[in-house]
């Protein structure tokens, strides 16, 4: 079946959205297949996930960071198409939350892609000089009429010139040192309260490094924080998270990921710190 229909929904799963709408250079990295506008500031997006999108670990379950990528792509595409944010603009994601509804991630089907619909609702819009500057969004992910996940996010829209000024001291994306680390965490040390490890990455990983960038991508932080939470949860795959991203993580110096149990054993508090300053912080749940 190639389309999904419902209230104000007319979605197809036969092709992907324009890759520029989700800030991907490779079409294979585009998860959204279509986008439709509803009423009351709501939008629906069709998506497909294949096992090839799982860059590390088992491909049996849909990992939480891949679910979060559905939200990221939905937010960016809606900002461009319906709020007229220019295609050369940059987005700064300040907050992102995602969790699987059933308490466990869904499985990929035995054959073919995992397909569904992401409903997005506008919570608030902030404008500056008459143009969209900030969006707060809520999301609900469904597949075969079953609610699978929910989430929320807050992002800022920055013009290309504003981004150049903001990052004027950063190295050019083509000048950053290349690394091919085996995992997103290395040199992990355990303590009585939790663990600490050094943030690492692999520039050849097409999911995290689809295009050159002047800072460590936010999804690398999500993946590393999820890995740290998984260690605390004794290997269990995290079911969801709520995180804030405070500062850019630079390539120039090491960053550490610190994870500790919060009250009950099913919640893990995770921070990414660089040069003694917290760059990202959040809670992960089992």
N, C-alpha and C positions, 0 to 999 in steps of 0.2 A: 504494500500500500504506500503510495507516494505522498499523500497529503493527510493533514490532520485538520478537522473542522470543529467548530464550537462557537461560543459567543465571540464574535469579532476575530475569529482565528481563521487564517487561510495559510497554512504552512506547507512547505514542500521539503522533502529529504533527498532530493535528486541532485543537489549541487550545494556548494558552500557559499556563504556570503563573500563579498569582496574582502580580500585579506586585509586591505588597508583599514577597514572599519574596526578590526580587532587588533591592529598593530602587529601583524605577522607578515613575514616576508615569504614563508613557505605556505602554499595552499594546504599542504598536508597537516599543518598545525592549526587550521581553522576548524573549530568544533561546531560552530553555528551553521545551519543549512538555510535558514530563512528567518524573517522577522516580520511581525505584523502588529499594527497599532490597534488597540481597543479603545474603550471609553474610560473616563475617570482616571486618566493618567496611568494606564496599564498597557503593557506590551507583552507579546508572546514570541518566543524564539524557539525554533526547532533545533535540535542538536543531535549529533552522532559521535559516539566514542568507539574507537577500535582498540584492540589490544596493543597495536603499535604505539598508541599514545602513552602507554605505561612504560616509562623510561627506565625504571629500576624495580627490582623485586618481582613478586608474583603478579601474573596477569589474570588471576582468577577473579579478584575483587577490584572494584573501582576505587582507587585510593582517594583520600579526602582532598589532596591537593589538586587532583584532576577535576573533582566536583567543584572546587573553588575556582578553577579556570573557566568553567561554564559561566559563573557569575561575573568574573572579570570581563570576559568577552561580551557578555550581554550588556553590561554597563557601558562599555566603550562604544559598542555599536549603536546603542540607543542615544548616547550623547551626540555622536556624529550625525546620525540620520534624523533624529527628531528634535534635537536642541541646537542643531546647526553649528556644532563645534567644528572648526576647520580640520581637515585631515592631517595637517602638519602640526597640530597642537599636541602637547604632551599631557599625560594624566598623572597626578600624584594620588595614589590610593592611601588615605589616612587610616581607614578602618575597614576590616573585612571579617565577616563571620560566616561560618558554614557548618551544618551538621546533618547527618543522615537521620531521617525520622524514625526508622525502625530500630535504632540502636546498633545497627551494623550496616556496613556498606553493601550495596547490591552486587550480584555476580554479573560478569559478562555472560552473554548467551553462549551456548556451545559453538554456534556458528554465527557469523555476521556481526554487525555493530550493535552497540547498546544505544538505543535511540529514545528520545523523550522531548519534553517541552519545558522550557523555563519561563515562568510568568514573572514579570518585573513590575513593581509598583513604585511610583514616585512618592517619597515621603516629604521631601522639601527640595526647593531649588533656590539658590542664592545667585543674584546677578550683580555684576559690577559694570558700570557704564553701559547698561543695557544688554550685556551679553552674559551667557551662562558662565558662572565661575565655580560653583560647587553643586553637587547633586548628592542627595541621600536616597538610597534605594533599598527596597525589600524584595526578596526573591522566593519563589517556590518552584521546586523541580518535580515534575511528574513523568511517569512512564506508564502507558496502558491504563490511564485514569487512576493510577495509584500515586499518592503523594510519597515522594522518596526523600526529599531534602528541603531545607529552608535556609535562608541566610540573609545577610544585609551588608551594605557597604556605603562608604562615604568617599567621594573622590573630588579632586579639584582639577579644573581644566586650565591649562597654562599655555599661552601662545608660544610659538617657536622662539620669538625674541625674548620673552620673559624667561623661558627655560635657559637660553644661552646666557643671560645675565645671572640667573640663579646658579648655574654650573660653570661659571667662567673660570674657576680655579681647578676644575676637574680635568684630567687628561683626556685627550681625544679618544673616542671609543676604539679606534684602530691602534692606539698606542698602549693599551693596558696589557699587563703580562698575562700570557696564556697559561692555563693549568689544566691538567687532566687527572684530577684526584678520583679515587675509586669510589668515594662516598661523600655525602654532604657534611659529615662530621668525621674528624680524625682526632687522635690523641685524647680519647675520652677517658676521663678520670672520675671514679665514683667516690662519694663521700657519704656520711651518715644522713645527709639531707637531700641528696640527689646526685646529679652528674654535671660535669662541665667538659665541653669539647671545643675544638677549634673549627670554625666554619670553613668548609672547603667546597670545591665545585669543579666541574668539568666543562670547559668551553666547547667541547665537541658534542655535548648533550643538546640535541636540537629542541627539546621541550623548553629548557631553561634559557638557552642562548640561541634564539632564532635569528637575532640580528645583533650587530655591535652595540655596546652600551657603555656609558661612562661610569656606571656604578653596578654593584651587585644587584641583580634583579630581585624584585620583591618576592617572586614565586620561589626563588632559591631559599629565601629566608623562611617561607612557609614550609618548604620541603625539609629544611634542616631542623626547624622547630618541631615538625611532626616526627622526624626521626628521633630527636631527643626525647620527646614524650613517649614514643614507642618503647624506648629502652627502659624508662621508668615504669611503664605499664607491662614490663616483662615480655616484650615482644608482641603485644597485642596491637592491632592497627587502630590508631585513634579514630574515633567516630565523628569528631567535630572540633571546632576551635572558634575563638573570638580573639582577634588581635588588633593592635594599633601599631602603626608604622610612623615613628617619630622623626628619624633622620635617615639620610642616605647612608648605606654601608659602602665604604670606598674600597677599591682594590688595593690601595697602597699599603695598608697595614692589616694585621690579623684581627679578626673578630672572634669572640667566644660566644658559645651558646650554653646557657646555664638553665637547668631544669630541676624542679623540686616538687614534691608532693604537696598538694594543698588540702589540708584537713583530711578528707576521705581519699582513699587510694585511687578513686576513679577520676580525679582531676589533677592535672599537672600544670604548674605555672612555669612559663618559659620566657627567657629574656635573651636578646642578642645585644651584646655590648662591644663597643669598639673604642679603644683609648679611654676606657673607664666610663663611657657615656652610653646610656641605654638607647639603642637605635630602633628596636622593635620589642614588643612585649605582648603576651597573651596567655590565655588559658586553653588547654587542650583537654578533652574529655574522652573517656573510654567508651 
